[in-house]
Amino acid sequence: MAPIVKLAGVEVDLGHDALTDRLVIRTIAVADPGDLITRLPQPAALAWVRRGEGLVGWGEAARVTLPAGEDRFTVAEKWFRSLLDTAQTDDQVDAPGTGAVAFGSFTFDPASDGSVLVLPRTVLGRRNGLAWLTTIGGDGELDASSPVTTPGQVRWHDGSLTAPEWEQAVAAAVASVKAGRLRKAVLARDLYATTSEPLDVRVLLHRLAARYPDCYTFACAGMVGATPELLIRREGAEISALVLAGTTPRGSDAEEDKALGAALLSSAKNAEEHEYAAAGVREALAPLCERLAVDPRPFLLRLANVQHLATAVTGRLATGPDPDRSALAIAAALHPTAAVCGTPTDAAMELIRELEGMDRARYAGPVGWVDARGNGEWGIAMRCAEVDGTRARLFAGCGIVSGSDPAAELAEAQAKFRPMQDALEGRDS
């Protein structure tokens, strides 16, 4: 499969002469637009929003869909840079997320086709008291909106493995850990939904953002979700990340909630699972940074439906042979983390391919955005679904270590399906 680029609606091979066509990119300051998701004019949306701030985009000035390969991140970035080499840019705001911005969603497994990077025709941004509009070849006006439609009736179907089959896979993974093949593996499930009306990403984004304001609500090329995990943020030389691993439900009242959180913090099984994830991020970032700070112990991150063990990471990129390492390049260096793959990485990836019985596609891969200066934010595509027409494929995964119990892991996976299930069915909780 050769890389396919869509430029002004026409698909061409990567490197085709069409890539030398000059793009005219203009960013202007605008009045506060309010809720960004409300301003999306069409169902084919691009979004990265948290607590009302972030970026939304629509239309396609250019798009690349990449084949399988360890180099898919590098090829995507080279494609983006090739567009910028001849672009004419007028950026009147000059902040992270202004000027040319590409939204991306990458496959979890390097053996999978389908990673995508999109350069929108229009981007609307809102952050830290600033608001801006970026257009490519446009007139700087917001587009007229099409009507928003709800999914209607939802029917559910088993994914690649039934619940009992997935429990067997978890038991096999535990046996592999106990046999010393690896220390941790992350196993995922999928679940299918069919709706009576075509899926409008804007509806799902609205529902997810309202229910999970502390998550990064995202959409890119049909992948939509609300991830709590920040893989990397880069603003100039400063970087930050939030590592999550170890999960328990929320309580029915404050007392139960506190007890569940305390049990999570004291759980040896969850502490082990979390330490592998935090150590992996620390090891990947340390060679890139002149300064790196990692929380000495995890804290509780409470979301609407679950609590996670979380570790915050901050740092400053080192100067050296590659001082302009972009957010996308750093995301590539981090992926796949132990939080979504396992450790050691190669053994965990091999076991995932052996036991899951499916291709994860872009689930658990990096999702986010990068701008022309290399700034950007990338999360891990979790609590998400891939939508197409009236069909949605949901995903959820759990970290498996020697102390994992298949029934408990199944219950955790089912809890992790809930955000997207609620978004499709319109439930508040």
C-alpha positions as CSV (number, residue, x, y, z in Angstrom):
1,M,0.0,0.0,0.0
2,A,1.6,3.3,-1.1
3,P,1.0,6.5,1.0
4,I,-2.0,8.2,-0.4
5,V,-2.4,12.0,-0.2
6,K,-5.6,13.9,-0.8
7,L,-4.8,17.5,-1.9
8,A,-7.8,19.7,-2.6
9,G,-9.9,16.6,-2.8
10,V,-7.7,14.7,-5.2
11,E,-5.7,11.6,-4.1
12,V,-2.1,11.5,-5.2
13,D,1.0,9.5,-4.3
14,L,3.2,11.0,-1.6
15,G,5.9,13.1,-3.4
16,H,3.7,13.9,-6.4
17,D,4.2,17.3,-8.0
18,A,0.9,18.5,-6.5
19,L,2.6,18.7,-3.1
20,T,4.5,21.7,-4.4
21,D,1.3,23.7,-5.0
22,R,1.5,26.7,-2.7
23,L,-0.9,26.8,0.2
24,V,-2.0,30.2,1.5
25,I,-2.4,30.0,5.3
26,R,-3.8,32.9,7.3
27,T,-4.5,33.2,11.1
28,I,-6.4,36.1,12.6
29,A,-7.6,36.9,16.1
30,V,-11.3,36.6,16.6
31,A,-13.8,37.4,19.3
32,D,-14.4,34.6,21.8
33,P,-16.4,31.9,19.9
34,G,-17.7,30.3,23.1
35,D,-18.2,26.5,22.9
36,L,-15.8,25.3,20.1
37,I,-17.7,22.1,19.4
38,T,-20.9,24.1,18.8
39,R,-19.2,26.0,16.1
40,L,-18.4,22.9,14.0
41,P,-20.4,23.3,10.8
42,Q,-20.3,19.7,9.6
43,P,-20.3,16.1,10.9
44,A,-16.8,15.3,9.5
45,A,-15.2,17.1,12.4
46,L,-11.7,17.4,13.7
47,A,-11.4,18.3,17.4
48,W,-9.0,18.4,20.4
49,V,-10.8,20.2,23.3
50,R,-10.5,20.2,27.1
51,R,-12.6,22.3,29.4
52,G,-13.8,24.4,26.5
53,E,-10.3,25.2,25.2
54,G,-8.3,23.7,22.3
55,L,-8.8,23.4,18.6
56,V,-11.6,22.3,16.2
57,G,-11.2,22.0,12.4
58,W,-13.1,21.1,9.3
59,G,-12.6,20.7,5.6
60,E,-9.4,19.2,4.1
61,A,-6.7,21.2,2.4
62,A,-4.6,18.0,2.4
63,R,-4.6,14.5,3.8
64,V,-2.2,11.6,4.0
65,T,-3.1,8.0,4.8
66,L,-0.1,5.9,5.6
67,P,0.7,2.2,5.2
68,A,2.1,0.0,8.0
69,G,5.6,0.7,9.1
70,E,7.7,1.7,12.1
71,D,8.5,4.9,10.0
72,R,4.8,6.0,9.7
73,F,5.4,9.0,12.1
74,T,8.5,10.1,10.3
75,V,6.8,9.8,6.9
76,A,3.8,11.8,8.1
77,E,5.9,14.6,9.5
78,K,8.0,14.8,6.3
79,W,4.7,15.1,4.3
80,F,3.5,17.9,6.6
81,R,6.9,19.7,6.3
82,S,6.8,19.3,2.5
83,L,3.5,21.2,2.4
84,L,4.9,24.0,4.6
85,D,8.1,24.4,2.6
86,T,6.2,26.3,-0.1
87,A,3.3,27.6,1.9
88,Q,2.7,31.3,2.3
89,T,1.8,32.0,6.0
90,D,0.3,35.1,7.6
91,D,0.0,34.3,11.3
92,Q,-1.2,37.4,13.2
93,V,-1.6,35.6,16.5
94,D,1.7,33.6,16.8
95,A,0.8,31.1,19.6
96,P,0.8,27.3,19.9
97,G,-1.9,26.0,17.6
98,T,-1.9,29.0,15.2
99,G,-0.7,29.0,11.6
100,A,-0.7,25.6,9.9
101,V,-2.0,22.8,12.2
102,A,-2.3,19.1,11.3
103,F,-4.6,16.7,13.2
104,G,-3.5,13.1,13.3
105,S,-4.5,9.6,14.5
106,F,-2.0,6.8,14.2
107,T,-2.3,3.0,14.4
108,F,-1.3,1.3,17.6
109,D,0.6,-1.5,15.8
110,P,3.3,-0.7,13.3
111,A,2.0,-3.7,11.3
112,S,-1.3,-2.0,10.7
113,D,-2.3,0.3,7.8
114,G,-4.4,3.4,8.3
115,S,-2.5,6.1,10.1
116,V,-3.9,9.5,9.1
117,L,-2.7,13.2,9.2
118,V,-5.1,15.9,8.0
119,L,-4.4,19.6,7.3
120,P,-7.8,21.3,7.7
121,R,-9.1,24.1,5.5
122,T,-10.4,25.9,8.7
123,V,-9.2,25.7,12.3
124,L,-10.9,27.6,15.2
125,G,-8.9,27.9,18.4
126,R,-9.5,29.1,21.9
127,R,-6.9,29.2,24.8
128,N,-5.7,31.4,27.6
129,G,-7.9,34.3,26.7
130,L,-7.0,34.2,23.0
131,A,-9.2,33.0,20.1
132,W,-8.2,32.7,16.5
133,L,-9.3,31.5,13.1
134,T,-7.0,29.9,10.6
135,T,-8.0,29.4,7.0
136,I,-6.2,27.9,4.0
137,G,-7.3,29.6,0.8
138,G,-10.5,30.9,2.5
139,D,-12.0,34.2,3.2
140,G,-11.7,34.1,7.0
141,E,-15.4,33.6,7.6
142,L,-17.0,30.8,9.6
143,D,-18.9,28.3,7.5
144,A,-22.7,27.9,7.7
145,S,-23.7,24.9,9.8
146,S,-25.5,21.8,8.7
147,P,-28.2,20.4,11.0
148,V,-27.0,18.1,13.8
149,T,-28.6,14.6,13.9
150,T,-28.7,12.2,16.8
151,P,-27.8,8.5,16.4
152,G,-31.3,7.2,17.0
153,Q,-31.8,3.6,18.2
154,V,-28.6,1.8,19.0
155,R,-28.1,-2.0,18.7
156,W,-25.1,-3.7,20.2
157,H,-23.1,-6.6,18.8
158,D,-20.1,-8.7,20.1
159,G,-16.7,-7.7,19.0
160,S,-13.8,-10.0,18.0
161,L,-14.1,-12.0,21.2
162,T,-17.1,-12.7,23.4
163,A,-16.8,-11.9,27.1
164,P,-15.9,-15.5,28.1
165,E,-13.4,-15.7,25.3
166,W,-11.7,-12.5,26.4
167,E,-11.5,-13.8,30.0
168,Q,-9.7,-16.8,28.7
169,A,-7.3,-14.5,26.9
170,V,-6.6,-12.6,30.1
171,A,-6.0,-15.9,31.9
172,A,-3.5,-16.8,29.1
173,A,-1.8,-13.5,29.5
174,V,-1.5,-14.0,33.3
175,A,0.1,-17.4,32.7
176,S,2.6,-15.8,30.3
177,V,3.5,-13.2,33.0
178,K,3.9,-15.9,35.7
179,A,6.1,-18.0,33.3
180,G,8.5,-15.0,33.0
181,R,7.7,-14.3,29.3
182,L,7.0,-10.6,30.2
183,R,6.1,-8.4,33.2
184,K,2.9,-6.8,31.9
185,A,0.6,-7.0,28.9
186,V,-2.4,-4.8,28.0
187,L,-5.3,-6.6,26.4
188,A,-8.1,-4.8,24.6
189,R,-11.6,-5.7,23.6
190,D,-13.8,-4.3,20.9
191,L,-17.6,-3.9,20.8
192,Y,-19.8,-2.9,17.8
193,A,-22.8,-0.6,17.7
194,T,-25.3,-0.1,14.8
195,T,-27.4,3.1,14.8
196,S,-30.7,3.8,13.1
197,E,-29.4,7.2,11.9
198,P,-26.0,8.2,10.4
199,L,-23.5,9.1,13.2
200,D,-22.8,12.8,13.6
201,V,-19.5,13.2,15.3
202,R,-20.6,16.6,16.7
203,V,-23.3,14.9,18.9
204,L,-20.7,12.5,20.3
205,L,-18.2,15.3,21.0
206,H,-20.9,17.4,22.8
207,R,-21.9,14.5,25.0
208,L,-18.3,13.4,25.8
209,A,-17.1,17.0,26.6
210,A,-20.1,17.6,28.9
211,R,-19.6,14.4,30.8
212,Y,-15.8,14.3,30.9
213,P,-14.6,17.9,30.9
214,D,-11.2,16.9,32.3
215,C,-10.5,14.6,29.4
216,Y,-9.3,15.5,26.0
217,T,-12.3,15.2,23.7
218,F,-11.0,14.4,20.2
219,A,-12.1,13.5,16.7
220,C,-9.9,12.8,13.7
221,A,-10.9,10.9,10.5
222,G,-13.7,9.0,12.2
223,M,-11.9,8.2,15.4
224,V,-13.8,10.0,18.3
225,G,-13.4,9.8,22.0
226,A,-12.4,11.4,25.3
227,T,-9.0,10.4,26.5
228,P,-7.7,11.1,30.0
229,E,-4.1,10.4,29.1
230,L,-1.8,13.1,27.7
231,L,1.0,11.4,25.9
232,I,2.9,14.6,25.3
233,R,2.4,18.4,25.2
234,R,5.1,20.6,23.7
235,E,5.2,24.4,23.9
236,G,8.5,25.6,22.7
237,A,11.2,23.7,24.7
238,E,8.8,22.8,27.5
239,I,7.1,19.4,27.6
240,S,4.6,17.7,29.8
241,A,2.8,14.4,30.1
242,L,0.3,12.5,32.3
243,V,0.8,8.8,32.8
244,L,-2.2,6.7,33.7
245,A,-2.3,3.0,34.7
246,G,-4.3,1.4,37.5
247,T,-8.1,1.8,37.6
248,T,-11.0,1.4,40.0
249,P,-14.7,2.5,39.8
250,R,-16.2,5.6,41.4
251,G,-18.2,5.1,44.5
252,S,-21.9,5.5,44.9
253,D,-21.3,8.1,47.6
254,A,-18.4,10.1,49.0
255,E,-17.5,7.6,51.7
256,E,-17.4,4.6,49.2
257,D,-15.5,6.8,46.7
258,K,-12.8,7.6,49.2
259,A,-12.5,4.0,50.2
260,L,-12.1,2.8,46.6
261,G,-9.5,5.5,46.0
262,A,-7.5,4.5,49.1
263,A,-7.7,0.8,48.1
264,L,-6.4,1.7,44.6
265,L,-3.5,3.7,46.1
266,S,-2.5,0.8,48.3
267,S,-3.0,-2.0,45.7
268,A,0.2,-3.8,45.0
269,K,-1.2,-5.1,41.7
270,N,-2.1,-1.6,40.5
271,A,1.1,-0.1,41.8
272,E,3.1,-2.6,39.8
273,E,1.1,-1.9,36.6
274,H,1.5,1.9,37.1
275,E,5.2,1.8,37.8
276,Y,5.9,0.0,34.5
277,A,4.0,2.8,32.6
278,A,5.7,5.7,34.5
279,A,9.2,4.1,34.1
280,G,8.7,3.6,30.4
281,V,7.8,7.3,29.8
282,R,10.7,8.4,32.0
283,E,13.2,6.3,30.1
284,A,11.9,7.5,26.7
285,L,12.0,11.2,27.6
286,A,15.2,11.4,29.6
287,P,17.6,11.3,26.6
288,L,15.6,14.1,24.9
289,C,15.6,16.5,27.9
290,E,18.1,18.7,29.8
291,R,15.6,18.7,32.7
292,L,13.0,16.1,33.5
293,A,10.8,15.9,36.6
294,V,8.6,12.9,37.4
295,D,6.2,12.6,40.4
296,P,7.8,10.4,43.0
297,R,4.5,8.6,43.6
298,P,1.2,8.4,41.8
299,F,-1.9,10.5,42.7
300,L,-5.6,9.8,42.2
301,L,-7.2,11.2,39.0
302,R,-10.9,11.1,39.5
303,L,-13.1,11.1,36.4
304,A,-16.9,10.8,36.1
305,N,-16.9,7.0,36.0
306,V,-13.5,5.7,37.2
307,Q,-10.4,6.7,39.2
308,H,-6.9,6.2,37.9
309,L,-3.4,6.2,39.3
310,A,-1.7,9.1,37.7
311,T,1.9,10.5,37.4
312,A,2.7,13.9,36.1
313,V,5.8,14.5,34.0
314,T,7.4,17.8,33.1
315,G,10.6,18.7,31.3
316,R,12.6,20.9,29.0
317,L,14.0,19.6,25.7
318,A,17.8,19.6,25.4
319,T,19.6,21.6,22.8
320,G,21.7,19.5,20.4
321,P,21.7,17.9,17.0
322,D,17.9,17.9,16.8
323,P,16.7,21.0,18.8
324,D,13.5,21.3,16.8
325,R,12.1,17.9,17.7
326,S,8.3,18.3,17.2
327,A,5.5,17.1,19.4
328,L,4.7,14.4,16.8
329,A,8.4,13.2,16.9
330,I,8.3,13.0,20.7
331,A,5.0,11.1,20.5
332,A,6.6,8.6,18.1
333,A,9.5,8.2,20.6
334,L,7.1,7.4,23.4
335,H,4.7,5.1,21.5
336,P,3.8,2.4,22.5
337,T,3.9,3.1,26.2
338,A,3.6,0.4,28.8
339,A,0.2,1.8,29.7
340,V,-1.3,0.6,26.4
341,C,1.1,-2.2,25.4
342,G,3.1,-3.7,28.3
343,T,6.6,-4.4,29.2
344,P,9.0,-5.4,27.7
345,T,7.5,-3.8,24.6
346,D,8.4,-6.4,22.0
347,A,7.1,-9.4,24.1
348,A,3.9,-7.5,25.0
349,M,3.2,-6.6,21.4
350,E,3.8,-10.2,20.4
351,L,1.3,-11.4,23.0
352,I,-1.3,-8.8,22.1
353,R,-1.2,-10.1,18.5
354,E,-1.5,-13.6,19.7
355,L,-4.3,-13.2,22.1
356,E,-6.6,-10.3,21.2
357,G,-7.9,-11.8,18.0
358,M,-8.3,-8.4,16.3
359,D,-6.5,-5.4,14.8
360,R,-6.7,-2.5,17.1
361,A,-6.3,-0.1,14.2
362,R,-6.0,3.4,15.7
363,Y,-7.2,2.5,19.1
364,A,-4.4,3.1,21.7
365,G,-2.3,5.0,19.1
366,P,-1.3,8.6,19.4
367,V,-4.1,11.1,18.5
368,G,-3.8,14.9,18.6
369,W,-2.2,17.8,16.6
370,V,1.1,19.4,15.7
371,D,1.7,22.9,14.3
372,A,4.3,24.4,12.0
373,R,6.6,25.3,14.9
374,G,6.5,21.7,16.3
375,N,4.2,22.6,19.2
376,G,1.4,20.3,19.8
377,E,-0.6,18.0,22.1
378,W,-0.9,14.2,21.6
379,G,-3.0,11.9,23.7
380,I,-3.5,8.1,23.6
381,A,-6.7,7.2,21.8
382,M,-8.7,5.6,24.6
383,R,-12.4,5.7,25.6
384,C,-13.1,5.9,21.9
385,A,-14.8,4.5,18.9
386,E,-14.2,4.4,15.2
387,V,-17.4,5.6,13.4
388,D,-18.5,5.2,9.9
389,G,-22.0,5.8,8.7
390,T,-24.4,4.0,11.0
391,R,-21.6,1.8,12.5
392,A,-19.3,2.3,15.5
393,R,-16.5,0.1,16.8
394,L,-15.7,0.7,20.5
395,F,-12.5,-0.2,22.3
396,A,-11.4,-0.8,25.9
397,G,-8.3,-2.3,27.4
398,C,-6.8,-3.4,30.7
399,G,-3.3,-3.9,32.1
400,I,-2.5,-7.5,32.9
401,V,0.1,-8.5,35.5
402,S,0.7,-11.6,37.6
403,G,-2.0,-10.6,40.1
404,S,-4.7,-9.9,37.6
405,D,-8.1,-11.7,37.9
406,P,-10.0,-12.3,34.5
407,A,-13.4,-11.5,36.0
408,A,-12.2,-8.2,37.5
409,E,-10.4,-7.2,34.3
410,L,-13.6,-7.9,32.3
411,A,-15.6,-5.7,34.7
412,E,-12.9,-2.9,34.3
413,A,-13.1,-3.2,30.5
414,Q,-16.9,-2.9,30.6
415,A,-16.6,0.2,32.7
416,K,-14.2,1.7,30.2
417,F,-16.8,1.1,27.4
418,R,-19.3,3.2,29.2
419,P,-18.2,6.7,28.1
420,M,-18.8,5.9,24.4
421,Q,-21.8,3.7,25.1
422,D,-23.4,6.6,27.0
423,A,-22.4,9.1,24.2
424,L,-24.1,6.9,21.6
425,E,-27.2,6.3,23.6
426,G,-27.5,9.8,25.1
427,R,-27.3,8.7,28.7
428,D,-26.1,11.2,31.3
429,S,-24.4,8.5,33.4
